[in-house]
Amino acid sequence: MLMGKRAGTNAFMPDKYVFPGGRVDEEDALAPSLTELAADEDEIVAKGAQRATRAFPLTAIREVFEETGLIVGRSASGMSSVPASWADYYSQGVAPCLANFRFLGRAITPPMRHKRFDARFFMADADDALIDDRPPIDGRELNDLRWFTLAEVAGLDLPNVTRFVISEVEARLQDKAVLQPFFLLLDSVRPCPRAHRLTFSYIFQIF
């Protein structure tokens, strides 16, 4: 799976290995794609969502491109009404495909945390999702970007939620019948005010 190390100067999760991903932009839901989420996946992602479900996997695709240089999509041309924040992506002659995305689950940090997230996690097979086999490129957000085996990631400095998500990935790879997405509300004492929580989306590509 593809992971990178956050810079030590980051206030949030410094020096931790994480998946490429980031905050959902309003324009993400408007990015044209060649395919959409499978109906059953879309139905699950829609539960509790305050925005169009397609925004989440599209955010993951955009963030992977911006943070790693890897292109999740298929060759395409003449896509109309392309959002400005997606111009560089579409200039590569590609367009997103969402049909091979599988929703892993959602995690929300406790209300008392200063740095918080409301994250949705997706997985996709690299052979199906990536346009080619170019290597990832370190950038401003992540360094030491590379492909790790499950055995290798066990020895990395990982956030607890990332380690949990990896266990879910491993379970799905071992048993295709494991389809129920997880929902982690790390503190259910009181609800989290949405104004104080950012929405993120992440993708991992599996060998």
NORVEN-V459084 format. One record per residue. N is the residue number from 1. RES is the residue in one letter. PHI is phi in whole degrees, -180 to 180 (none if undefined). BURIAL is 1 if it has 24 or more other ideal C-beta (glycine too) atoms within 12 Angstrom, else 0. Layout:
BEGIN
n-><N,N>
res-><RES,RES>
phi-><PHI,PHI>
burial-><BURIAL,BURIAL>
END
This chain:
BEGIN
n-><1,2,3,4,5,6,7,8,9,10,11,12,13,14,15,16,17,18,19,20,21,22,23,24,25,26,27,28,29,30,31,32,33,34,35,36,37,38,39,40,41,42,43,44,45,46,47,48,49,50,51,52,53,54,55,56,57,58,59,60,61,62,63,64,65,66,67,68,69,70,71,72,73,74,75,76,77,78,79,80,81,82,83,84,85,86,87,88,89,90,91,92,93,94,95,96,97,98,99,100,101,102,103,104,105,106,107,108,109,110,111,112,113,114,115,116,117,118,119,120,121,122,123,124,125,126,127,128,129,130,131,132,133,134,135,136,137,138,139,140,141,142,143,144,145,146,147,148,149,150,151,152,153,154,155,156,157,158,159,160,161,162,163,164,165,166,167,168,169,170,171,172,173,174,175,176,177,178,179,180,181,182,183,184,185,186,187,188,189,190,191,192,193,194,195,196,197,198,199,200,201,202,203,204,205,206,207>
res-><M,L,M,G,K,R,A,G,T,N,A,F,M,P,D,K,Y,V,F,P,G,G,R,V,D,E,E,D,A,L,A,P,S,L,T,E,L,A,A,D,E,D,E,I,V,A,K,G,A,Q,R,A,T,R,A,F,P,L,T,A,I,R,E,V,F,E,E,T,G,L,I,V,G,R,S,A,S,G,M,S,S,V,P,A,S,W,A,D,Y,Y,S,Q,G,V,A,P,C,L,A,N,F,R,F,L,G,R,A,I,T,P,P,M,R,H,K,R,F,D,A,R,F,F,M,A,D,A,D,D,A,L,I,D,D,R,P,P,I,D,G,R,E,L,N,D,L,R,W,F,T,L,A,E,V,A,G,L,D,L,P,N,V,T,R,F,V,I,S,E,V,E,A,R,L,Q,D,K,A,V,L,Q,P,F,F,L,L,L,D,S,V,R,P,C,P,R,A,H,R,L,T,F,S,Y,I,F,Q,I,F>
phi-><none,-88,-144,-144,-101,-72,-64,-66,-84,-68,-72,-107,53,-64,63,-93,-86,-140,-84,-61,170,177,-73,-73,-95,-59,-74,-59,-67,-94,-68,-70,-133,-78,-138,-112,-57,-59,-56,-69,-67,-60,-63,-72,-62,-67,-65,79,-79,-104,-147,-58,-61,-64,-62,-69,-66,-67,-59,-60,-64,-63,-67,-60,-64,-69,-90,-127,82,-78,-110,-96,161,-134,-60,-162,-147,70,-70,-98,53,-83,-61,-58,-70,-106,-57,-63,-62,-68,-66,-80,76,-132,-148,-67,-128,-105,-63,-96,-82,-122,-81,-90,158,-136,-135,-125,-78,-62,-61,-81,-71,-71,-102,-131,-149,-126,-114,-112,-118,-125,-132,-152,-73,-60,-62,-90,-88,-85,-71,-158,-106,-60,-78,-69,-117,-60,-140,-68,-84,-134,-127,53,-70,-166,-89,-118,-82,-61,-66,-71,-68,-62,-95,-86,-82,-117,-63,-58,-66,-66,-62,-64,-61,-62,-64,-69,-61,-61,-63,-71,-69,-82,-141,-64,-78,-79,-117,-74,-66,-87,-136,-107,-106,-68,-150,-100,-64,-146,-68,-89,-64,-62,-64,-106,-128,-97,-100,-125,-141,-131,-135,-126,-103,-104,-55>
burial-><1,1,1,1,1,1,0,0,0,0,0,0,1,0,0,1,1,1,1,1,1,1,1,1,1,0,0,1,1,1,1,1,1,1,1,1,1,0,0,0,1,1,0,1,1,0,0,0,1,0,1,1,1,1,1,1,1,1,1,1,1,1,1,1,1,1,1,1,1,1,1,1,1,1,0,1,0,0,1,0,0,1,1,0,1,1,0,0,1,1,0,1,0,1,1,1,1,1,1,1,1,1,1,1,1,1,1,1,1,1,0,0,0,0,0,1,1,1,1,1,1,1,1,1,0,1,0,0,1,1,1,0,0,0,0,1,0,0,0,0,1,1,1,1,1,1,1,1,0,1,0,0,1,0,0,1,0,1,1,0,1,1,1,0,1,1,1,1,1,0,0,1,0,0,0,0,0,0,0,0,1,1,0,1,0,1,0,0,0,0,0,1,0,0,0,0,1,1,1,1,1,1,1,1,1,1,0>
END
